[in-house]
Amino acid sequence: MHPELHKYSQAIYLAKGIAILLIVIGHYSPYLPEYPMPDYWRVLHHVLDTFIMSFFMFLSGFLFAASSQIFNHAPYYSIIKNKAQRLLIPFISVSLIACGAKLLIGSFYGLTHPVNFESFKNMLLNPFHSFEPILWFLYVLFEIFVVFSISRYFIKNELILLGFYIVLPLLPPVDMFMIGTLFCYLPVFTLGFISFKYGIFNNRTVILGNISFTLFIILIISNYFIGYQGIAQRMFRLLIGVAGSIFWFAAAMQLAKYHNKIVEFLKFVGLYTMAIYLFHSQFMVAIQIFLLQVVKLSYPGFLGMALIAIIIGLSLPILLEKYLLQRYSLVARLVLGAKK
């Protein structure tokens, strides 16, 4: 790793903890149709959806710039091989686990994303439309590493690459292989890379945080009144993704200076981001099925069930990694893409 990374280490764990908490909150929805989602939760979903995955892409680019592969000038094919081990192997393994689990559960309960020929085919062409749509992130992130690494082999200046990538969301979106999604997130990833390489947050954290927060609020309000469509919508998502990413990273850098229980909890959660991302939705659905259909528990109200599901979605993946996956290195590599 780059020797400068230690300056950001606490902020990075905190940022990852914040990001994955927002992901779990944003992914909660009632399992049964008789308990509909309130309007305020739909608004929260919409706001989180505009920036939270961009924040993950930003952090991925930031960490990539600090990685030993970049620091030691590893050849691009070595980088791609490493990222295949880190991303594609978990993508395949978790797909198989989800396929088996859904085939079993689907014989007893209706599923929102069942396993069938079309959804299985989409695991290869567009995972977002598959039986395990959450895995799209690993799929697109691997594509980003491939495109960015090969582009950087020919164009060494990342600022020039960023200028080129910013144009890509203007192109007509392509659904196959999630190319349209790749075009939308590639600029944010590159901005994260540039942010570390050029020390953009050094001595500018508060200013960047204030500016990006103001821009974020303006964009949210303007989208509410205008309702962007087509190219305008894609550029809106790019801008709000950038603004949200810079704001939350700047906020994490400021909050990391404190050592209260909430900050320390979020740092702890940030250690288990991969496991939480891969398994939180399955556990949240499972707890709803278990409590409402197996145990026949009285519905505790939307917020009550949401709180239960979110706690389960955070805690069980952590326990799974900490007390099972970490004990067996081969299993950890297959499921989490852990390094050897």
C-alpha positions in Angstrom: 0.0 0.0 0.0 1.0 3.6 -0.6 2.7 5.0 2.6 0.3 8.0 2.5 -2.7 5.8 3.0 -2.3 5.7 6.8 -3.5 9.3 7.0 -6.9 8.1 5.7 -7.2 4.7 7.2 -9.6 5.6 10.0 -11.7 7.8 7.7 -11.8 4.9 5.1 -13.2 2.4 7.6 -15.7 5.0 8.8 -16.7 5.9 5.3 -17.2 2.2 4.4 -19.2 1.7 7.5 -21.5 4.6 6.7 -21.8 3.5 3.1 -22.8 -0.1 3.9 -25.2 1.1 6.6 -27.0 3.3 4.1 -27.0 0.4 1.6 -28.8 -1.9 4.2 -31.3 0.8 5.0 -31.9 1.5 1.3 -32.4 -2.1 0.5 -35.0 -2.8 3.2 -38.5 -3.2 1.8 -41.5 -5.1 3.2 -41.6 -8.7 2.0 -45.4 -9.1 2.1 -47.7 -7.0 0.0 -50.2 -6.5 2.8 -47.6 -4.4 4.6 -46.8 -1.7 2.0 -43.9 0.7 2.1 -44.7 4.2 3.5 -44.2 7.2 1.2 -41.5 8.6 3.4 -39.5 5.4 3.0 -39.9 5.6 -0.7 -38.5 9.1 -0.7 -35.5 7.9 1.4 -35.0 5.0 -1.0 -34.9 7.5 -3.9 -32.4 9.8 -2.2 -30.1 7.0 -1.3 -30.3 5.5 -4.7 -29.0 8.7 -6.3 -25.6 8.6 -4.7 -24.8 5.6 -2.4 -23.4 3.2 -5.1 -21.4 6.1 -6.5 -19.9 6.5 -3.0 -18.8 2.9 -3.1 -17.3 3.4 -6.6 -15.5 6.5 -5.3 -14.0 4.6 -2.4 -12.9 1.8 -4.7 -11.1 4.2 -6.9 -9.5 6.0 -3.9 -8.2 2.7 -2.5 -7.1 1.5 -5.9 -4.8 4.6 -6.2 -3.3 3.6 -2.9 -2.9 -0.1 -3.7 0.5 -1.8 -3.9 -0.2 -2.7 -7.5 -0.4 1.0 -8.5 2.4 2.0 -6.1 4.7 -0.7 -7.5 3.5 -0.1 -11.2 2.2 -3.6 -11.7 1.4 -4.5 -15.3 -2.3 -4.2 -16.2 -2.8 -7.9 -16.9 -1.6 -8.6 -13.3 -4.1 -6.1 -12.0 -6.9 -7.7 -13.9 -6.0 -11.1 -12.7 -6.0 -9.9 -9.1 -9.4 -8.2 -9.5 -10.9 -11.3 -11.1 -9.8 -13.3 -8.0 -11.2 -10.5 -5.7 -14.5 -9.9 -7.6 -15.4 -12.6 -10.1 -14.8 -15.6 -7.8 -17.2 -14.2 -5.2 -19.6 -13.3 -7.9 -19.7 -16.9 -9.1 -19.7 -18.5 -5.6 -22.4 -16.3 -4.2 -24.5 -16.7 -7.4 -24.4 -20.5 -6.9 -25.2 -20.2 -3.2 -28.2 -17.9 -3.9 -29.4 -20.1 -6.7 -29.5 -23.2 -4.5 -31.1 -21.3 -1.6 -33.8 -19.7 -3.8 -34.6 -23.0 -5.5 -35.2 -24.4 -2.1 -37.1 -21.5 -0.6 -39.0 -20.8 -3.8 -40.8 -24.1 -3.5 -42.4 -22.9 -0.3 -42.7 -19.1 -0.7 -43.0 -16.7 -3.5 -39.8 -14.8 -4.4 -39.4 -11.3 -5.9 -36.4 -12.6 -7.9 -37.0 -16.3 -8.6 -34.6 -18.6 -10.4 -35.6 -19.3 -13.9 -34.0 -19.5 -17.3 -34.3 -15.8 -18.0 -32.9 -14.7 -14.7 -30.1 -17.3 -14.9 -29.1 -16.0 -18.4 -29.1 -12.5 -17.0 -26.4 -13.4 -14.5 -24.1 -13.3 -17.5 -25.6 -10.5 -19.5 -27.0 -8.1 -16.8 -27.1 -9.3 -13.2 -29.4 -6.5 -12.2 -32.2 -8.4 -13.9 -31.2 -11.8 -12.5 -32.2 -13.9 -9.5 -29.5 -12.1 -7.4 -29.6 -8.5 -8.6 -27.4 -7.2 -5.8 -24.3 -8.8 -7.4 -24.4 -6.2 -10.2 -21.9 -4.2 -8.2 -19.1 -6.8 -8.4 -19.8 -7.3 -12.1 -19.6 -3.6 -12.9 -16.7 -2.9 -10.6 -14.7 -5.6 -12.3 -15.5 -4.1 -15.7 -14.3 -0.7 -14.4 -11.0 -2.1 -13.3 -10.5 -3.7 -16.7 -11.4 -0.5 -18.6 -9.5 1.8 -16.3 -6.4 -0.3 -16.2 -6.2 -0.8 -20.0 -7.0 2.9 -20.6 -4.3 3.9 -18.1 -1.8 1.7 -20.0 -2.2 4.0 -23.0 -3.0 7.3 -21.3 -1.0 7.9 -18.2 -2.7 11.1 -17.1 -5.8 10.3 -15.1 -7.1 13.9 -15.5 -7.3 13.3 -19.3 -9.0 10.0 -18.7 -11.5 11.7 -16.4 -12.3 14.3 -19.1 -12.9 11.4 -21.6 -15.0 9.4 -19.2 -17.3 12.3 -18.3 -18.6 12.2 -21.9 -19.6 8.5 -21.7 -22.8 9.0 -19.7 -24.0 11.2 -22.6 -24.0 8.2 -24.9 -27.2 6.1 -25.4 -27.4 3.6 -22.5 -26.5 0.0 -23.4 -28.2 -2.7 -21.3 -26.2 -5.7 -22.3 -23.2 -6.4 -20.1 -24.3 -3.3 -18.1 -22.3 -1.1 -20.3 -24.6 1.9 -19.7 -24.0 1.4 -15.9 -20.3 1.1 -16.5 -20.3 4.4 -18.3 -22.2 6.1 -15.4 -19.8 4.9 -12.6 -16.4 5.0 -14.4 -16.0 8.8 -13.9 -16.8 8.6 -10.2 -14.3 5.7 -9.8 -11.7 7.8 -11.6 -12.4 10.8 -9.5 -11.8 8.7 -6.4 -8.4 7.6 -7.9 -7.5 11.2 -8.6 -8.5 12.3 -5.1 -5.9 10.1 -3.5 -3.2 10.5 -6.1 -3.3 14.3 -6.0 -4.2 14.7 -2.4 -7.4 16.6 -3.1 -8.6 16.3 0.5 -5.4 17.5 2.1 -6.2 20.7 4.0 -9.4 21.1 2.0 -11.8 18.7 3.8 -14.1 21.3 5.3 -14.3 23.4 2.1 -15.0 20.4 -0.1 -17.5 19.1 2.4 -19.5 22.3 2.5 -19.4 22.9 -1.3 -20.4 19.3 -2.1 -23.2 19.3 0.5 -24.7 22.5 -0.9 -24.5 21.1 -4.4 -26.1 17.8 -3.2 -29.1 19.6 -1.7 -29.6 21.8 -4.7 -29.6 18.7 -7.0 -32.0 16.8 -4.8 -34.4 19.7 -4.7 -34.1 20.4 -8.4 -34.8 16.8 -9.3 -37.9 16.8 -7.2 -39.3 19.8 -9.0 -38.0 19.1 -12.5 -37.8 15.3 -12.8 -34.8 14.8 -15.1 -35.2 12.4 -18.0 -32.9 10.9 -20.7 -29.4 12.5 -20.9 -30.3 15.1 -18.3 -31.1 12.3 -15.8 -27.8 10.5 -16.5 -25.9 13.7 -16.0 -27.9 14.4 -12.8 -26.9 11.0 -11.4 -23.3 11.6 -12.3 -23.3 15.1 -10.6 -25.2 14.0 -7.5 -23.0 10.9 -7.3 -19.9 13.0 -7.3 -21.3 15.6 -4.8 -22.6 12.8 -2.5 -19.3 10.9 -2.6 -17.2 14.0 -1.8 -19.5 15.1 1.0 -19.6 11.8 2.7 -15.9 11.2 2.5 -15.2 14.7 3.8 -17.7 14.0 6.6 -16.0 10.7 7.4 -12.6 12.5 7.6 -14.0 15.0 10.1 -15.9 12.4 12.1 -12.9 10.0 12.3 -11.3 12.5 14.6 -13.8 11.6 17.3 -13.8 8.4 19.3 -17.4 8.0 20.5 -19.3 4.8 20.4 -21.2 5.5 17.2 -18.0 6.3 15.3 -16.2 3.3 16.6 -19.2 1.1 15.7 -19.3 2.4 12.1 -15.5 1.8 11.8 -16.1 -1.8 13.0 -18.9 -2.3 10.5 -16.6 -1.0 7.8 -14.3 -4.0 8.4 -17.0 -6.3 7.1 -18.3 -4.4 4.1 -18.0 -7.3 1.6 -19.9 -9.9 3.7 -22.6 -7.4 4.6 -23.1 -6.4 1.0 -23.3 -9.9 -0.3 -25.6 -11.4 2.3 -27.6 -8.6 4.0 -30.6 -8.7 1.7 -31.0 -12.5 2.0 -31.0 -12.3 5.8 -33.5 -9.4 5.8 -35.9 -11.4 3.6 -35.3 -14.5 5.7 -36.1 -12.8 9.0 -39.3 -11.4 7.6 -40.4 -14.8 6.3 -39.5 -16.5 9.6 -41.2 -14.0 11.9 -44.3 -13.3 9.8 -45.0 -16.6 8.1 -43.3 -19.2 10.2 -43.6 -17.9 13.7 -46.8 -15.9 12.8 -45.6 -12.9 14.8 -48.0 -9.9 14.9 -46.7 -7.2 12.6 -44.6 -4.8 14.7 -45.3 -1.9 12.4 -43.2 -0.8 9.5 -40.5 0.9 11.5 -40.4 -2.0 14.0 -39.9 -4.6 11.2 -37.4 -2.3 9.4 -35.3 -2.0 12.6 -35.3 -5.8 13.1 -34.4 -6.5 9.5 -31.7 -3.8 9.4 -30.1 -5.1 12.6 -30.2 -8.7 11.2 -28.9 -7.5 7.9 -25.8 -6.0 9.6 -25.1 -8.4 12.3 -25.5 -11.9 10.8 -23.1 -11.3 7.8 -20.5 -10.0 10.4 -21.0 -13.1 12.5 -20.8 -15.3 9.4 -17.5 -13.8 8.3 -16.0 -13.5 11.8 -16.8 -17.0 13.1 -17.1 -19.1 10.0 -15.5 -17.7 6.8 -12.4 -16.3 8.5 -11.6 -19.7 10.0 -11.3 -21.4 6.6 -9.0 -19.5 4.1 -10.2 -21.3 1.1 -13.9 -20.6 1.9 -13.0 -17.0 2.5 -11.3 -16.7 -0.9 -14.2 -18.3 -2.6 -17.0 -16.3 -0.9 -15.4 -13.0 -0.1 -12.5 -12.9 -2.5 -10.1 -12.6 0.4 -6.4 -12.3 -0.5 -4.2 -15.2 0.0 
